[in-house]
Amino acid sequence: MLRYVYAKDLHRFPLLRDTMFQDRAEQFKKRLGWDVTVNEAGEERDEYDAINPLYVIWELPDGTHGGSMRFLPTVGQTMVNDHFSHLTDGVHIESPLIWECTRFCISPRADRRAAAALTLGAGEIMDRFHLRHFVGVFDPRMERIYRRMGLNPDVIGRAGEGDQEIGVGLWEMDCDAWPRVLAKLGITRQISTQWFERSMGFVRSELAIAV
């Protein structure tokens, strides 16, 4: 299932939290060779994990992490603005309608549904928070994953070549992508909505009125 968890609430899910940061270390440090910091517990964390981002996490049946992404409003501190402005020609990306998406991570324990699940989670965030776009840094591997999900980023800038190429792009959840993503997971939009509402503590409007 999908969980939507703010950093301040990760302590409620210790196994999910710990395996997420450990899988990030495995993917970004060991497999991809990124210049990231791994602590003594074998976890990859950075300064953006400390400012209460919203995580979308694909939880496996045993309660461990299957995949995740991290989201931050661009009206606050973001990785794109702090470290990758050379890819945007110095343009500071800031809007209440744009959130940053980073740390797309898939656990080696997960199956092929994980990428679709995270795409679905991003779509739900965009829909529920009334966003227009996400902005993020990506490499060619991630761009291929996005395109398979029907998400075509509007590339703002690129640098590097081959495996070292990185880009910054904006993308949105096209309505045509919903059926494809839901079909990959074998669920309905109603189930997706229930996952979101359960995580975020939403109360349906008719219940609120009745009370």
MOQUIDA-V208789 format. One record per residue. N is the residue number from 1. SS is DSSP state (hx for helix, st for strand, lp for the rest). PHI is phi in whole degrees, 0 to 359 (NA if undefined). NEAR is the number of other ideal C-beta (glycine too) atoms within 12 Angstrom. Layout:
BEGIN
N|SS|PHI|NEAR + N|SS|PHI|NEAR
END
This chain:
BEGIN
1|lp|NA|28 + 2|st|264|41 + 3|st|239|36 + 4|st|244|40 + 5|st|226|35 + 6|st|286|25 + 7|hx|305|29 + 8|hx|295|15 + 9|hx|254|21 + 10|hx|299|30 + 11|hx|298|13 + 12|hx|287|15 + 13|hx|230|26 + 14|hx|300|17 + 15|hx|293|20 + 16|hx|297|33 + 17|hx|299|31 + 18|hx|295|23 + 19|hx|289|34 + 20|hx|295|43 + 21|hx|292|38 + 22|hx|290|30 + 23|hx|294|36 + 24|hx|297|42 + 25|hx|297|31 + 26|hx|298|26 + 27|hx|283|32 + 28|hx|280|28 + 29|hx|273|24 + 30|hx|280|17 + 31|hx|279|19 + 32|lp|263|23 + 33|lp|71|13 + 34|lp|290|24 + 35|lp|275|11 + 36|lp|239|27 + 37|lp|263|19 + 38|st|243|22 + 39|lp|276|17 + 40|lp|295|9 + 41|lp|276|16 + 42|lp|76|19 + 43|lp|248|26 + 44|st|263|33 + 45|lp|224|29 + 46|lp|221|29 + 47|hx|294|19 + 48|hx|281|30 + 49|hx|288|31 + 50|hx|269|14 + 51|lp|246|22 + 52|lp|58|20 + 53|lp|290|35 + 54|st|261|39 + 55|st|256|41 + 56|st|257|46 + 57|st|232|47 + 58|st|273|42 + 59|st|266|35 + 60|lp|281|28 + 61|lp|304|12 + 62|lp|273|13 + 63|lp|88|20 + 64|lp|268|27 + 65|st|286|43 + 66|st|251|35 + 67|st|175|43 + 68|st|199|48 + 69|st|219|43 + 70|st|238|43 + 71|st|234|41 + 72|st|221|38 + 73|st|296|27 + 74|lp|282|31 + 75|lp|284|17 + 76|lp|244|23 + 77|lp|289|23 + 78|lp|220|34 + 79|hx|293|33 + 80|hx|300|38 + 81|hx|287|30 + 82|hx|280|22 + 83|hx|233|20 + 84|lp|233|30 + 85|hx|294|22 + 86|hx|293|20 + 87|hx|272|27 + 88|lp|246|28 + 89|lp|57|14 + 90|lp|80|13 + 91|lp|287|19 + 92|lp|273|18 + 93|lp|271|35 + 94|lp|211|21 + 95|lp|196|21 + 96|lp|294|15 + 97|lp|263|19 + 98|st|233|33 + 99|st|245|38 + 100|st|270|42 + 101|st|240|46 + 102|st|221|41 + 103|st|54|40 + 104|st|292|40 + 105|st|228|41 + 106|st|243|35 + 107|lp|288|33 + 108|lp|295|21 + 109|lp|273|23 + 110|lp|275|28 + 111|lp|262|19 + 112|lp|290|18 + 113|hx|287|28 + 114|hx|300|36 + 115|hx|297|34 + 116|hx|295|36 + 117|hx|297|41 + 118|hx|293|45 + 119|hx|298|42 + 120|hx|298|43 + 121|hx|300|44 + 122|hx|298|48 + 123|hx|296|39 + 124|hx|295|37 + 125|hx|297|36 + 126|hx|299|31 + 127|hx|290|22 + 128|hx|286|24 + 129|lp|263|24 + 130|lp|57|13 + 131|lp|269|29 + 132|lp|261|19 + 133|st|214|31 + 134|st|251|44 + 135|st|238|41 + 136|st|193|41 + 137|st|265|39 + 138|st|214|37 + 139|lp|248|29 + 140|hx|303|21 + 141|hx|299|22 + 142|hx|291|33 + 143|hx|297|26 + 144|hx|294|15 + 145|hx|297|30 + 146|hx|300|36 + 147|hx|293|22 + 148|hx|295|19 + 149|lp|274|37 + 150|lp|83|26 + 151|lp|250|38 + 152|lp|251|20 + 153|lp|292|33 + 154|st|272|22 + 155|st|286|24 + 156|st|273|28 + 157|st|196|26 + 158|st|224|24 + 159|st|206|20 + 160|lp|86|16 + 161|lp|222|11 + 162|hx|58|11 + 163|hx|293|13 + 164|hx|269|15 + 165|lp|290|20 + 166|st|226|30 + 167|st|219|31 + 168|st|241|38 + 169|st|215|34 + 170|st|248|33 + 171|st|212|36 + 172|lp|226|29 + 173|lp|267|34 + 174|lp|291|24 + 175|hx|303|15 + 176|hx|291|15 + 177|hx|279|27 + 178|hx|304|28 + 179|hx|301|20 + 180|hx|295|21 + 181|hx|291|35 + 182|hx|298|27 + 183|hx|296|17 + 184|hx|296|24 + 185|hx|270|32 + 186|lp|71|15 + 187|lp|230|22 + 188|lp|260|16 + 189|hx|296|20 + 190|hx|299|11 + 191|hx|296|19 + 192|hx|301|34 + 193|hx|298|25 + 194|hx|296|19 + 195|hx|299|30 + 196|hx|295|30 + 197|hx|294|21 + 198|hx|296|20 + 199|hx|290|29 + 200|hx|270|23 + 201|lp|71|12 + 202|lp|288|17 + 203|lp|245|13 + 204|lp|298|14 + 205|hx|301|10 + 206|hx|292|8 + 207|hx|289|10 + 208|hx|297|9 + 209|hx|294|8 + 210|hx|298|8 + 211|lp|291|8
END
